[in-house]
Amino acid sequence: MTPGRPERTNGGTGDYAVAVAADPATTVKANGAPRFSALVVDDEVNFRESLSLHVARGGYETHEAASVAEARERLATRHFDVILLDLGLPDGDGIELLRDERLAAGSEFIVITGRASVDSAVQALREGALDYLTKPIDLPRLKAILATVSRTREFKAEVRDLRDELRQLGRFGRLVGRAPAMQSVYDLLARVAPTEAGVLLTGESGTGKELAAETIHLRSRRRPGPFLGVNCGAIAKSLFEGELFGHEKGSFTGADNRRRGYFEEAHGGTLFLDEVIEMPLEFQAKFLRVGGADVVPVDVRVIAATNRDPAEAVRTGLLREDLYYRLNVFPVHMPPLRERGEDIELLAHHFLEGINAREGTEKRWAAAALARLRAHRWPGNVRELKNVVERAAILADTTLGSELIPEVGGRAAAVTPPAGTSLHIRVGSTLEDAERRLILATLQSCGGDKKRAAETLGIGLKTLYNRLSVYRAAERLGSPAAGSPSPGPALDPGTTGRL
């Protein structure tokens, strides 16, 4: 072919693939071929061919079409990075192509008009076009627009490549793991995050449901807005309605001021309802402020999570069926750690790196310790593993050896004390302090698994949540428990959810 001239690729009218010497400043593929593609749509042959040559010099593989129908044929068989579109075509208005999201999804439009008025071009910009040009074409302006498109495309491609690389390294948003089960989760989160669909995260306690919710938020258009996590099981029934939906001044005794609920506080962002099945049944259908007469408009994306089987909860009457279908638009199941054993060592290194960065230390793992971690089944999942790493890092001087990792066997938790181990409580301690120490020690021994801890203690799960909420409130006030002189075990923020 003659350099600088268009070459017909299949003999079809107006179907040209232009290959010319690219501008040295443009980006090409490793094999020298243009990295980006362009479709020039114009019914004037000489103008179309000339414009195609100039676009090709910008480093684009260029194709042509002379009408709306011909452009549709091209778009039906391949994608173009840029479409230069004349608005006045013989068989229709070029803006029809701009409006066809199915055919032109992901393409950048540069509209061309030969009319004295630019009203039609302005309308095209409102419809989503990137920019416009008037005939005769200002070539420096054309070059600048194409360069901007190239840079934007290259940046987006780099972001995609980096995300793919991070996924191969085991990082995706707030989540860590490269096991096939986690890669499947990443695929689902990547698809649902840019949408407004409701998400229901299921999985055992400690599998990372809140981190998955944060990842969805961070990869959505709501990222600039708030992410508010609420543990439905940690709110007392008497306070639930006011906490979630807010209340008006004077709506009940003691309501001295209007209070915004969690839904209002999350306006413009994401509200994460953890342990949503623990929400009292009578409040599941309420979305009005207590004491108010009008609906309060809020723009909130709701992501819910539960460690129970939601379908079973509907059958047993714990979850309203209509709420279940509203939340379960896009279900995502978080796999337990025992189903992603190859991630245990990766997570152990990740947690230790975080501790080293936080504490300014340079501690490292011994091979025997990692082997012991891999041998455990982790009924408390990632949360239990994190707690074990934290404990071992505190006890280690420089190397986390196997002697710092408690013996494991079968399904026994790594931090579970042997049967008969006693909890020493100082004589003179209050009943409240003794209860607090027993509850927190049992929760720790169960690897943070609240359901198992409640069963061990012989109390209801709701009772356990209420106790933990009280302990956390007391810690914020500067004491381990109200009226308690002795500290007892520290309360791990991860055991009570986010309030």
C-alpha positions in Angstrom: 0.0 0.0 0.0 1.1 3.6 -0.5 2.2 5.2 2.8 -0.3 7.8 4.0 -3.2 6.5 1.8 -6.2 4.5 3.0 -6.4 0.9 2.0 -9.7 -1.0 1.5 -9.8 -4.0 3.8 -12.6 -6.0 2.4 -13.9 -4.2 -0.7 -16.9 -2.8 1.1 -17.9 0.8 0.4 -16.2 3.2 2.7 -14.5 0.5 4.8 -10.9 1.6 5.2 -8.1 0.7 7.6 -5.6 3.5 7.4 -1.9 2.9 8.2 0.4 5.9 8.2 3.5 7.0 10.0 2.3 7.8 13.5 3.3 10.9 15.4 6.3 10.0 17.5 4.5 11.3 20.6 1.7 8.8 20.3 1.4 5.4 21.9 1.6 2.2 19.9 1.5 -1.4 20.9 4.7 -3.4 21.4 4.6 -4.7 17.8 4.3 -1.2 16.4 0.6 -1.3 15.6 -1.7 1.5 16.7 -3.0 0.9 20.3 -6.3 2.7 19.8 -9.0 2.6 17.1 -11.2 5.3 15.5 -14.3 5.3 13.3 -14.8 8.4 11.0 -18.4 8.8 10.0 -19.1 11.4 7.3 -20.8 11.3 3.9 -18.3 13.6 2.1 -15.7 11.2 0.6 -12.8 13.7 0.3 -13.4 15.1 3.7 -13.7 11.7 5.3 -10.5 10.3 3.8 -8.6 13.5 4.6 -9.8 13.4 8.2 -9.0 9.7 8.5 -5.4 10.4 7.5 -5.0 13.1 10.2 -6.5 10.8 12.8 -4.2 8.0 11.8 -1.2 10.3 12.2 -2.4 10.6 15.8 -1.6 6.9 16.2 -5.1 5.5 15.6 -6.1 2.5 13.5 -8.8 4.3 11.5 -11.9 3.0 9.8 -14.6 4.8 7.8 -18.4 4.9 7.3 -20.5 7.1 5.1 -23.9 6.8 6.8 -25.7 6.0 10.0 -26.5 2.5 8.6 -22.9 1.8 7.6 -21.7 3.0 11.0 -24.1 0.7 12.7 -22.7 -2.2 10.7 -19.1 -1.4 11.8 -20.2 -1.0 15.5 -22.0 -4.3 15.5 -18.8 -6.2 14.7 -16.1 -4.3 16.8 -15.4 -1.6 19.4 -13.9 1.7 18.6 -12.1 3.9 21.1 -13.1 7.1 19.3 -15.9 7.9 16.9 -15.7 11.1 14.9 -19.3 11.7 13.9 -20.9 14.1 11.4 -24.3 15.1 12.7 -25.8 15.7 9.2 -25.9 12.3 7.5 -28.0 11.4 4.5 -30.0 8.6 6.2 -30.5 10.2 9.6 -29.1 12.3 12.4 -25.7 11.2 13.7 -26.8 11.8 17.2 -28.9 8.6 16.9 -25.6 6.7 17.2 -24.6 8.7 20.3 -27.8 7.7 22.0 -27.4 4.0 21.2 -25.7 2.8 24.3 -25.8 -0.9 23.2 -23.7 -0.2 20.1 -21.4 2.5 21.3 -20.8 1.7 24.9 -17.3 2.8 26.1 -16.6 4.8 23.0 -15.6 8.5 23.1 -17.6 10.7 20.6 -16.3 13.8 18.8 -19.1 15.3 16.8 -18.6 17.3 13.6 -20.9 19.9 12.2 -20.7 22.1 9.1 -23.5 24.3 10.2 -23.0 27.9 11.2 -24.8 27.2 14.4 -23.3 25.0 17.0 -26.7 24.3 18.7 -26.7 20.7 17.5 -23.1 20.2 18.8 -24.1 21.5 22.2 -27.0 19.1 22.2 -24.6 16.3 21.4 -22.4 17.3 24.3 -25.4 17.1 26.6 -26.0 13.6 25.3 -22.5 12.6 26.3 -20.2 13.5 23.5 -16.6 14.3 24.6 -16.1 17.4 22.3 -17.1 18.9 18.9 -15.4 20.3 15.8 -16.7 22.6 13.1 -15.9 22.4 9.4 -13.3 23.3 8.2 -11.5 21.3 10.9 -9.0 23.0 13.1 -6.2 20.5 12.9 -4.2 21.5 16.1 -7.5 21.3 18.0 -8.2 17.8 16.5 -4.7 16.7 17.5 -5.1 18.0 21.1 -8.5 16.2 21.5 -7.1 12.9 20.2 -4.0 13.2 22.5 -6.4 13.7 25.5 -8.4 10.6 24.5 -5.2 8.6 24.2 -3.9 9.7 27.6 -7.2 9.0 29.2 -7.4 5.5 27.6 -3.8 4.7 28.6 -4.5 5.8 32.2 -7.6 3.6 32.4 -5.7 0.7 30.9 -2.9 1.2 33.5 -5.5 1.2 36.3 -7.0 -2.0 35.0 -3.6 -3.6 34.7 -2.7 -2.5 38.3 -5.9 -3.9 39.6 -5.3 -7.2 37.8 -1.8 -7.3 39.2 -3.0 -6.6 42.7 -5.5 -9.3 42.4 -2.8 -11.7 41.4 -0.8 -10.6 44.5 -3.9 -11.2 46.6 -5.2 -7.7 47.2 -8.7 -6.4 46.1 -9.9 -3.3 47.9 -9.9 -4.0 51.6 -9.7 -7.8 51.1 -6.7 -10.0 51.0 -6.5 -13.5 49.4 -5.7 -15.1 46.1 -7.4 -18.5 46.5 -9.9 -19.4 43.7 -12.8 -18.9 46.1 -11.7 -15.3 46.8 -11.0 -14.6 43.1 -14.7 -15.6 42.4 -15.7 -13.1 45.2 -13.6 -10.4 43.6 -15.3 -11.0 40.2 -18.7 -10.5 41.8 -17.7 -7.4 43.8 -16.1 -5.8 40.7 -19.4 -6.3 38.8 -21.8 -5.1 41.4 -19.7 -2.2 42.9 -20.4 0.4 40.1 -24.1 -0.3 40.2 -26.7 0.8 42.7 -28.0 -2.7 43.4 -28.5 -3.9 46.9 -26.1 -6.5 48.1 -26.5 -9.3 50.7 -23.3 -10.7 52.0 -23.5 -14.1 53.7 -20.9 -16.2 55.4 -19.6 -17.3 58.8 -18.5 -14.8 61.4 -15.0 -13.5 60.8 -15.0 -14.1 57.0 -14.6 -10.4 56.1 -18.2 -9.3 55.2 -17.6 -5.8 56.4 -14.4 -5.5 54.5 -16.3 -6.7 51.4 -18.9 -4.0 52.0 -16.2 -1.3 52.3 -14.6 -2.6 49.1 -17.9 -2.2 47.2 -18.3 1.3 48.6 -14.8 2.3 47.6 -15.2 1.1 44.1 -18.6 2.8 43.6 -19.6 6.4 42.7 -20.5 6.8 46.4 -16.9 6.7 47.4 -16.8 10.4 48.4 -19.8 9.8 50.7 -19.8 8.2 54.1 -19.6 4.5 54.8 -21.5 3.8 57.9 -21.5 0.3 59.5 -24.2 -0.7 62.0 -24.3 -4.0 63.9 -28.0 -4.6 64.2 -27.4 -7.2 66.9 -25.6 -4.8 69.1 -28.5 -2.3 69.5 -30.9 -2.7 72.3 -34.5 -3.3 71.1 -35.7 -0.2 73.0 -33.2 2.0 71.2 -33.4 0.4 67.7 -36.0 2.6 66.1 -34.4 5.9 67.1 -30.9 4.7 66.3 -31.7 3.5 62.8 -34.4 6.0 61.8 -33.9 9.0 64.1 -36.5 10.8 66.1 -38.1 14.2 66.4 -37.8 16.5 69.4 -40.5 15.6 71.9 -41.4 12.3 70.3 -40.9 10.5 73.6 -39.9 11.3 77.1 -36.2 12.4 77.1 -36.2 13.3 73.4 -35.0 16.9 74.0 -33.5 17.3 70.5 -34.1 16.1 67.0 -31.7 13.2 66.3 -30.7 12.0 62.9 -30.8 8.2 62.4 -28.2 6.1 60.7 -30.1 6.3 57.4 -29.8 10.1 57.3 -26.2 10.0 58.5 -25.3 7.8 55.5 -27.0 10.1 53.0 -25.0 10.1 49.8 -23.0 7.1 50.8 -23.4 3.5 51.9 -25.2 2.0 55.0 -23.9 -1.4 56.0 -26.4 -3.4 58.1 -24.4 -6.2 59.7 -26.2 -9.1 61.3 -29.4 -7.8 59.6 -31.4 -10.8 60.7 -31.0 -9.7 64.3 -33.1 -6.6 63.5 -36.3 -6.8 65.5 -39.1 -8.0 63.3 -41.4 -5.1 64.0 -38.8 -2.6 62.8 -37.8 -4.4 59.6 -40.5 -2.6 57.6 -40.2 0.9 59.1 -38.4 3.6 57.2 -40.1 6.7 58.7 -38.6 8.9 61.5 -40.3 8.3 64.8 -42.7 11.1 65.7 -42.5 12.6 62.2 -45.4 12.9 59.7 -43.4 12.9 56.5 -41.0 10.6 54.8 -37.4 11.8 55.0 -35.8 11.5 51.5 -32.4 9.9 51.7 -30.0 8.7 49.0 -28.4 5.6 50.5 -27.1 2.4 49.2 -27.9 -0.5 51.6 -25.5 -3.4 51.9 -26.6 -6.1 54.4 -24.8 -9.0 55.9 -25.6 -12.1 58.0 -23.9 -15.2 59.3 -27.2 -17.1 59.2 -29.0 -18.7 56.3 -31.4 -15.9 55.2 -33.8 -18.3 53.4 -34.1 -20.3 56.6 -34.6 -17.1 58.6 -37.6 -16.2 56.3 -39.1 -19.7 56.8 -38.7 -19.4 60.6 -40.2 -15.9 60.8 -37.0 -14.1 61.8 -36.7 -12.1 58.6 -39.6 -10.5 56.6 -39.9 -12.0 53.2 -40.3 -8.6 51.5 -37.2 -7.3 53.2 -35.3 -10.4 52.2 -36.1 -9.9 48.5 -35.2 -6.2 48.7 -31.8 -6.9 50.2 -31.0 -10.1 48.2 -30.8 -8.4 44.8 -27.2 -9.4 44.5 -26.0 -12.1 46.9 -22.3 -12.7 47.6 -21.1 -15.5 49.8 -17.8 -15.1 51.7 -16.0 -18.4 52.0 -14.7 -19.6 55.3 -10.9 -19.6 55.8 -10.8 -23.5 55.9 -11.9 -23.4 52.2 -9.0 -21.0 51.2 -6.1 -22.6 53.0 -3.6 -21.2 50.6 -4.4 -17.7 51.9 -3.5 -18.4 55.5 0.2 -17.7 55.1 -0.6 -14.6 52.9 -2.9 -13.3 55.6 -0.4 -14.0 58.4 2.2 -11.9 56.6 -0.3 -9.2 55.8 -1.3 -8.9 59.5 2.3 -8.9 60.7 3.3 -6.2 58.1 0.5 -4.1 59.5 1.7 -4.6 63.0 5.3 -3.8 62.1 4.1 -0.6 60.3 2.0 0.5 63.3 4.5 -0.3 66.0 7.7 0.5 64.1 9.1 -3.0 64.5 10.7 -5.5 62.1 9.3 -8.8 63.4 9.2 -11.8 61.1 7.7 -15.3 60.9 9.5 -18.6 61.6 8.7 -21.3 59.1 7.5 -23.7 61.9 5.0 -21.1 63.1 3.6 -20.7 59.6 3.3 -24.5 59.3 1.3 -24.6 62.5 -1.0 -21.8 61.3 -1.6 -23.8 58.1 -2.5 -26.9 60.1 -5.4 -25.2 61.9 -9.0 -25.2 60.6 -9.8 -21.7 61.9 -13.5 -21.9 63.0 -13.3 -18.2 63.8 -12.0 -17.6 60.3 -9.9 -14.5 59.4 -10.8 -12.7 62.6 -9.4 -15.6 64.7 -6.2 -15.7 62.7 -5.8 -11.9 63.1 -6.2 -12.3 66.9 -3.6 -15.1 67.0 -1.1 -13.0 65.0 -1.6 -10.0 67.3 -1.0 -12.1 70.4 2.1 -13.8 68.9 3.5 -10.4 67.8 3.1 -9.0 71.3 5.0 -12.0 72.9 7.7 -12.2 70.3 11.0 -10.2 70.4 12.0 -10.5 66.8 10.8 -13.8 65.4 7.3 -15.3 65.8 8.2 -18.9 66.5 5.9 -22.0 66.7 6.0 -21.9 70.5 3.9 -18.7 70.3 1.2 -20.4 68.3 -1.0 -22.5 70.6 -1.3 -26.2 69.7 -4.1 -27.0 67.3 -6.0 -30.1 66.7 -9.1 -31.0 64.7 -11.6 -28.1 65.0 -10.3 -26.8 68.4 -9.6 -23.1 68.2 -6.0 -22.1 68.5 -6.7 -19.7 71.4 -9.1 -22.1 73.2 -7.9 -23.0 76.7 -7.9 -26.6 77.6 -11.0 -28.0 79.4 -11.0 -27.1 83.0 -8.8 -24.0 82.7 -10.0 -21.4 85.3 -10.3 -17.7 85.0 -8.8 -16.0 88.0 -11.0 -13.3 89.5 -9.7 -11.2 92.4 -11.6 -11.5 95.6 -13.7 -8.3 96.1 -14.4 -7.8 92.4 -17.9 -6.7 91.7 -20.4 -9.1 90.0 -20.4 -6.8 86.9 -16.6 -7.0 86.6 -16.6 -10.8 87.1 -19.2 -11.1 84.4 -17.3 -8.8 82.0 -14.1 -10.7 82.5 -15.8 -14.1 81.9 -17.6 -13.0 78.8 -14.6 -11.4 77.2 -12.3 -14.3 78.1 -14.8 -16.8 76.6 -15.2 -14.7 73.5 -11.4 -14.7 73.1 -11.2 -18.4 73.6 -13.8 -18.9 70.8 -11.7 -16.9 68.4 -14.2 -14.0 68.3 -17.1 -16.3 67.2 -20.0 -14.6 69.1 -22.5 -17.4 68.4 -20.2 -20.1 69.8 -19.3 -17.8 72.8 -23.0 -17.3 73.6 -23.6 -21.0 73.5 -20.6 -21.7 75.7 -21.8 -19.1 78.3 -25.4 -20.4 78.1 -26.9 -17.0 77.2 -28.7 -15.7 74.1 -26.8 -14.1 71.2 -28.8 -10.9 71.7 -27.8 -10.8 75.4 -24.2 -11.2 74.4 -24.4 -8.3 71.9 -26.1 -6.1 74.5 -23.3 -6.8 77.0 -20.6 -6.1 74.5 -22.3 -2.8 73.6 -22.3 -1.8 77.3 -18.6 -2.7 77.7 -17.6 -0.8 74.6 -19.5 2.3 75.8 -17.7 2.0 79.2 -14.3 1.9 77.5 -15.1 5.1 75.6 -15.8 6.7 78.9 -12.3 5.6 80.2 -13.2 2.6 82.3 -13.4 -1.1 81.5 -16.8 -1.4 83.0 -19.0 1.0 85.0 -17.9 0.9 88.6 -15.2 -1.6 88.0 -11.7 -1.0 89.4 -9.9 -3.9 87.6 -9.3 -3.8 83.9 -9.8 -7.4 82.8 -9.3 -8.5 79.2 -9.2 -5.8 76.6 -12.3 -5.5 74.4 -11.4 -6.1 70.7 -13.2 -3.6 68.6 -13.7 -6.3 66.0 -15.9 -8.3 68.3 -18.7 -5.8 68.5 -19.1 -4.5 64.9 -19.1 -0.8 64.0 -21.5 1.6 65.7 
